[in-house]
Amino acid sequence: MKPTNARAALSRARSAAALALLLALTACGGTPSSPTPEAAGDTVRNCDVDVAVAGPPERVFAAYQPAIETAHALGISDRLVGTAFLDAQVMDAYTGAQADQEYYPNLPSREELLSHEPDFVFSGFNDAFTDESFGTRASLRELGAESWILSPLCPSEDGRTDETIDPATVTMDSVYADLRDLGAVFGTEERAEQVIADMEATVEGVTQTLDGRVAPEDRPTVMIGRPSDEGFRVAGGPDFSTEIIDLAGGVNAFADLDSRRNHTVATEDVIERDPDFILVDVCCDAQMTSADAADQIGQIMDDPALANLTAVTAGQVEGFTFADRSAGVRSAAAVATVAGIIHSDLFE
């Protein structure tokens, strides 16, 4: 079943097996201590994995910005046992809730994760579930912890990389479907519907403003990226920023790079594509904002090789954050932000 159909995927599943392994590890590494709940009851399909919904999770570990903000948005801040790896400041509405959380600047080790005895591990990106990080989703389930990856980043197999993302899942509808599914998992269905309604209203406001005013052939090209030692690191077609730019009335200048989300391109490639706008996606610190892009914006504006770029000559190089291009509850606000930048005459 494709992830975009996830919210229709509640299905009855019978299982009498009790998960008898423990989450707590000893210093010797891995002695069980107490049994985990029976994984019987309904399931929700997420990224080709059946997630058991025997009862709302009570001990949730959230990794990466999209998962952390989604947890707060769905009203389960009091169930978080740990959070990790913010790319930027959390949205204003969640500042207080996040301040109360145990926070790791980087992903903790598997042992550290399990020391929190989570019954649910929620990640905004799929690389948390590898042998080098938290372990695969299957291995966590063996220890009694269900897991979730936001659907626009579904790998085709457990623990695979960005190169396996299905482009058909990279839509705002996939975000809404995740929110509904997670509302069912966490027992916060009404809260999920309110979050979705607010996001839909924001996107619809942008759509209505653009309707009839921006012809397809007049959509500006937008590059989201930042300078690197080899040229630029840019967002390709499978990245969620392609959907954000499209809804905002633009075109991803590197949408044809469709093998993975992130690409390193030469400066000559940027010159050849000559984007109308460049959004510098600064990353990665829990206190970061788009204002922190100032140095990199100056680097682009002052580079003689880029002097004739449309974005440079028109002064259309703006600060952005990596968090704003990631699929999650801030995506609707990101659409409004990008629309305001690339169609400033319509969103004054």
C-alpha positions, 0 to 999 in steps of 0.5 A, spaced: 500 500 500 502 506 498 504 511 503 499 516 500 493 512 502 495 511 509 489 514 512 485 509 509 489 503 512 487 502 519 486 494 518 484 489 524 490 484 525 490 479 530 496 477 534 496 473 541 504 474 541 506 478 547 513 482 546 517 480 552 523 484 551 525 490 555 527 497 553 532 498 558 539 496 557 544 494 563 552 496 563 553 490 560 548 491 554 542 488 553 539 484 559 531 485 559 527 487 565 520 488 564 515 485 559 512 490 554 505 491 552 501 486 547 502 488 540 494 486 538 489 490 535 489 495 530 494 497 525 496 503 521 500 502 515 506 507 515 512 506 509 510 499 508 510 497 515 504 495 520 504 500 526 500 496 532 495 501 535 494 497 541 493 503 545 496 510 545 503 510 546 506 513 552 513 514 552 515 517 545 522 519 543 522 524 537 528 525 532 529 531 527 525 538 527 519 535 523 517 529 528 518 534 534 514 539 531 508 534 529 509 531 536 507 538 539 502 540 534 498 533 536 498 535 543 503 529 546 508 534 549 507 531 556 509 524 553 515 525 550 521 522 553 526 525 549 528 529 543 533 530 538 537 534 532 533 541 531 535 544 524 532 551 527 528 554 532 521 551 533 515 554 531 513 560 536 507 556 538 511 550 541 517 554 544 514 553 551 513 546 550 520 544 547 523 548 553 521 543 557 524 537 553 530 533 554 534 535 548 540 532 544 543 536 539 545 530 535 542 523 534 543 519 541 546 512 540 541 506 540 543 505 547 542 512 549 535 512 546 533 505 549 535 508 556 529 512 555 524 506 555 520 509 549 514 505 546 514 509 540 520 512 536 518 518 531 523 520 526 522 526 521 527 523 516 529 516 515 536 515 516 534 515 524 532 507 522 539 505 520 544 500 524 548 506 525 543 510 528 537 507 532 537 501 528 532 498 523 524 499 525 524 491 525 529 491 531 526 496 535 519 493 534 522 487 537 524 491 543 517 493 544 517 500 540 513 502 534 516 507 530 514 512 524 517 516 518 513 522 515 511 519 509 514 524 504 521 520 506 518 513 506 524 509 504 522 503 499 525 498 505 526 498 512 533 503 513 534 505 506 536 512 504 533 518 500 535 515 494 529 510 494 523 515 496 517 515 491 516 522 488 508 520 488 509 521 496 512 528 496 505 532 497 502 536 502 496 531 502 501 526 504 503 530 510 495 531 512 495 523 511 500 522 516 497 527 521 490 523 521 494 517 522 498 519 528 492 522 531 489 515 531 495 512 533 496 517 539 488 518 540 488 525 538 484 525 532 480 532 534 487 535 535 490 532 528 483 535 524 484 542 527 492 542 525 490 540 518 484 545 517 489 550 519 494 548 514 489 547 509 486 554 510 493 557 509 495 554 503 488 555 500 489 563 502 496 562 497 492 559 492 486 563 492 491 569 491 495 566 486 489 564 482 488 568 475 494 572 477 500 568 475 500 564 469 504 557 468 509 560 464 510 566 468 512 562 474 519 564 477 524 559 478 527 558 485 533 555 487 533 552 495 541 551 497 547 554 500 554 554 498 559 548 499 566 547 498 564 544 491 559 549 489 552 549 492 548 544 495 541 544 492 534 541 493 533 536 488 526 534 485 524 529 491 525 534 496 519 536 499 521 543 497 519 542 490 512 541 493 512 548 497 515 552 491 510 549 487 504 551 491 507 558 492 507 559 485 514 557 483 518 552 480 524 548 483 530 550 478 533 543 480 527 539 480 530 535 474 535 532 479 530 526 481 535 521 484 535 523 491 533 529 495 540 533 496 545 534 490 552 538 490 552 542 483 558 546 480 557 553 480 557 553 473 550 549 473 547 554 477 549 559 472 547 555 467 540 555 470 540 562 472 534 562 478 530 568 479 530 567 486 535 563 491 533 561 498 539 560 502 537 554 507 541 555 513 542 549 518 543 546 523 542 548 530 536 549 535 537 556 535 537 558 528 533 562 524 533 565 517 537 571 519 543 566 520 543 566 512 546 573 512 553 571 511 552 566 506 547 571 502 553 576 502 558 570 499 553 569 493 552 576 492 559 578 492 562 572 488 564 575 481 562 569 478 555 569 480 554 577 478 550 576 472 545 571 475 538 574 475 537 572 483 543 576 484 542 582 479 535 583 482 537 582 489 533 576 490 537 572 494 533 571 501 534 567 507 531 561 509 532 554 513 533 547 512 527 546 517 522 550 512 523 545 506 522 539 510 515 536 510 511 537 517 507 541 520 510 548 518 510 546 511 503 550 510 507 556 513 513 555 509 508 555 502 506 562 505 513 564 506 516 562 499 509 565 496 511 572 499 518 572 497 517 570 490 510 574 489 511 580 493 507 584 489 501 579 491 503 578 498 504 585 501 
